Amino acid sequence: MTREEKAKQVEWFREQFQDVSGLFLADYKGLSVEDMNALRRELRPHGVAFKVLKNTLVRLAYKDTVVAVLEDDVVGTRAAAWTHSEENVPTMAKVLVSFAKTHPKFEVVRGVLGGQKVEPSEVEALSKLPSREQLLGILLGTAMAPVSAFVGTLAAVPRSFLTVLKAIEEQKATAGESAPV
């Protein structure tokens, strides 16, 4: 790789890391190319980029970006998954943790969210959060519960009144009188 190509690569990484919402580093030593491509295919539809890192170039690109706190963690065989959308961060964590469970040689090493380092245990906790759609459903259900209870209470009054009228009708019918319906 020529010096110009390296400079372009550093600039590309710097642009990618400039406004990143979340980035997770992983150790992939011992994984096959097919496994890495499978992971890329799984991440891509969720707006997540995944790339094997050239450590020296990435360390240069990290300067003056929100992911600069990870500079010391770029050693050995590292790959990075990152997204520019906050909505995609939990999904990215879910995919990476799930992949790590099925591929023991793959390990999430560290990450950065909002300029703060996150440990692998925090990435795993993030992966267990419900999706945005599930959270919105829970919120909607919680907001609708008082309204549903109020409507049920209002409906109980006429229902009870009709039940009493029906009981009176049946009582009169068994007593031999004809009651209007």
C-alpha positions as CSV (number, residue, x, y, z in Angstrom):
1,M,0.0,0.0,0.0
2,T,1.4,3.3,-1.0
3,R,1.7,6.4,1.2
4,E,-1.2,8.1,-0.7
5,E,-3.4,5.0,-0.3
6,K,-2.6,4.9,3.4
7,A,-3.5,8.6,3.8
8,K,-6.8,8.0,2.0
9,Q,-7.5,5.1,4.2
10,V,-6.8,7.2,7.4
11,E,-9.0,10.0,6.1
12,W,-11.8,7.5,5.3
13,F,-11.6,6.0,8.8
14,R,-11.6,9.5,10.3
15,E,-14.7,10.5,8.4
16,Q,-16.4,7.2,9.5
17,F,-15.5,7.7,13.2
18,Q,-16.2,11.4,13.4
19,D,-20.0,11.3,14.2
20,V,-20.3,7.6,15.2
21,S,-23.1,6.8,17.6
22,G,-21.6,3.5,18.7
23,L,-18.5,1.5,17.9
24,F,-17.6,-2.0,19.3
25,L,-14.1,-3.6,18.9
26,A,-13.9,-7.3,18.5
27,D,-11.1,-9.9,18.4
28,Y,-11.6,-12.2,15.5
29,K,-8.5,-14.3,15.6
30,G,-9.1,-17.8,14.2
31,L,-12.3,-17.0,12.3
32,S,-12.7,-18.0,8.7
33,V,-13.4,-15.5,5.9
34,E,-16.8,-17.1,5.5
35,D,-17.7,-16.4,9.1
36,M,-16.6,-12.8,8.8
37,N,-18.6,-12.3,5.7
38,A,-21.7,-13.9,7.3
39,L,-21.3,-11.4,10.2
40,R,-21.1,-8.5,7.7
41,R,-24.2,-9.7,5.9
42,E,-26.1,-9.9,9.2
43,L,-25.0,-6.4,10.3
44,R,-25.4,-4.6,6.9
45,P,-29.3,-4.4,6.8
46,H,-29.3,-2.7,10.2
47,G,-27.1,0.2,9.0
48,V,-24.0,-1.2,10.7
49,A,-20.5,-1.2,9.1
50,F,-18.0,-3.9,10.0
51,K,-14.4,-3.8,9.0
52,V,-11.1,-5.5,9.9
53,L,-8.8,-2.8,11.2
54,K,-5.2,-1.9,10.2
55,N,-4.1,-0.9,13.6
56,T,-1.6,1.8,12.8
57,L,-3.9,3.5,10.3
58,V,-6.8,3.4,12.7
59,R,-4.8,4.8,15.6
60,L,-4.0,7.8,13.3
61,A,-7.6,8.1,12.3
62,Y,-8.9,8.0,15.9
63,K,-7.3,11.3,16.8
64,D,-9.9,14.1,17.4
65,T,-12.9,11.7,17.1
66,V,-15.4,10.4,19.7
67,V,-13.8,7.0,19.6
68,A,-10.3,8.3,20.5
69,V,-10.8,6.7,24.0
70,L,-10.3,3.3,22.3
71,E,-6.9,4.1,20.9
72,D,-5.1,1.8,23.4
73,D,-7.4,-1.1,22.6
74,V,-6.4,-1.3,18.9
75,V,-3.9,-4.1,19.2
76,G,-3.6,-7.5,17.7
77,T,-6.4,-8.9,15.5
78,R,-9.2,-6.3,15.8
79,A,-12.3,-5.6,13.8
80,A,-14.8,-2.8,14.4
81,A,-18.5,-2.6,14.0
82,W,-20.0,0.9,14.1
83,T,-23.2,2.8,13.3
84,H,-24.1,6.5,12.9
85,S,-27.7,5.9,14.1
86,E,-28.4,5.7,17.8
87,E,-31.4,3.4,17.0
88,N,-29.1,0.8,15.5
89,V,-26.8,0.5,18.5
90,P,-28.8,-2.1,20.5
91,T,-29.3,-4.1,17.3
92,M,-25.6,-4.0,16.6
93,A,-24.9,-5.2,20.2
94,K,-27.5,-8.1,19.8
95,V,-26.0,-9.3,16.5
96,L,-22.4,-9.2,17.9
97,V,-23.2,-10.9,21.2
98,S,-25.3,-13.5,19.4
99,F,-22.5,-14.1,16.9
100,A,-19.9,-14.4,19.7
101,K,-22.1,-17.1,21.4
102,T,-22.1,-19.2,18.2
103,H,-18.5,-18.5,17.4
104,P,-16.2,-18.9,20.5
105,K,-13.2,-17.4,18.7
106,F,-15.0,-14.1,18.2
107,E,-15.0,-11.8,21.3
108,V,-16.3,-8.3,21.8
109,V,-13.4,-6.6,23.5
110,R,-14.6,-3.0,24.2
111,G,-16.8,-0.3,22.8
112,V,-17.6,3.4,22.9
113,L,-21.0,5.0,23.3
114,G,-21.4,8.7,23.5
115,G,-17.6,9.1,23.9
116,Q,-17.5,6.8,26.9
117,K,-15.8,3.4,27.0
118,V,-18.0,0.4,27.5
119,E,-16.9,-3.0,28.7
120,P,-18.0,-6.3,27.1
121,S,-20.4,-6.9,30.0
122,E,-22.1,-3.6,29.2
123,V,-22.4,-4.5,25.5
124,E,-24.0,-7.8,26.6
125,A,-26.5,-5.9,28.8
126,L,-27.3,-3.6,25.9
127,S,-27.9,-6.6,23.7
128,K,-30.6,-7.7,26.1
129,L,-32.6,-4.5,25.8
130,P,-35.9,-4.8,23.9
131,S,-36.0,-3.3,20.4
132,R,-37.3,0.2,19.8
133,E,-40.6,-1.2,18.5
134,Q,-41.1,-3.4,21.6
135,L,-40.3,-0.4,23.9
136,L,-42.9,1.7,22.0
137,G,-45.4,-1.1,22.4
138,I,-44.8,-1.2,26.1
139,L,-45.1,2.5,26.4
140,L,-48.3,2.6,24.5
141,G,-49.8,-0.2,26.6
142,T,-48.8,1.6,29.7
143,A,-50.3,4.8,28.5
144,M,-53.5,3.1,27.4
145,A,-54.0,1.1,30.7
146,P,-55.8,3.9,32.6
147,V,-58.0,4.7,29.6
148,S,-58.9,1.1,29.2
149,A,-59.7,0.7,32.9
150,F,-61.9,3.9,32.8
151,V,-63.8,2.6,29.8
152,G,-64.3,-0.8,31.5
153,T,-65.6,1.0,34.6
154,L,-68.1,3.1,32.6
155,A,-69.3,0.0,30.7
156,A,-69.8,-1.9,33.9
157,V,-72.7,0.4,35.1
158,P,-75.0,-0.3,32.1
159,R,-73.9,-3.9,32.0
160,S,-74.9,-4.3,35.7
161,F,-78.2,-2.5,35.1
162,L,-79.0,-4.9,32.2
163,T,-78.1,-7.9,34.3
164,V,-80.5,-6.7,37.0
165,L,-83.3,-6.2,34.4
166,K,-82.7,-9.7,33.0
167,A,-82.9,-11.2,36.5
168,I,-86.2,-9.4,37.2
169,E,-87.5,-10.6,33.8
170,E,-86.5,-14.2,34.6
171,Q,-88.0,-13.9,38.1
172,K,-91.3,-12.7,36.7
173,A,-91.3,-15.4,34.0
174,T,-90.8,-18.1,36.6
175,A,-93.6,-16.5,38.8
176,G,-96.0,-16.8,35.8
177,E,-96.2,-13.2,34.9
178,S,-95.3,-11.9,31.5
179,A,-92.8,-9.2,31.6
180,P,-92.1,-6.8,28.7
181,V,-88.7,-7.2,27.2
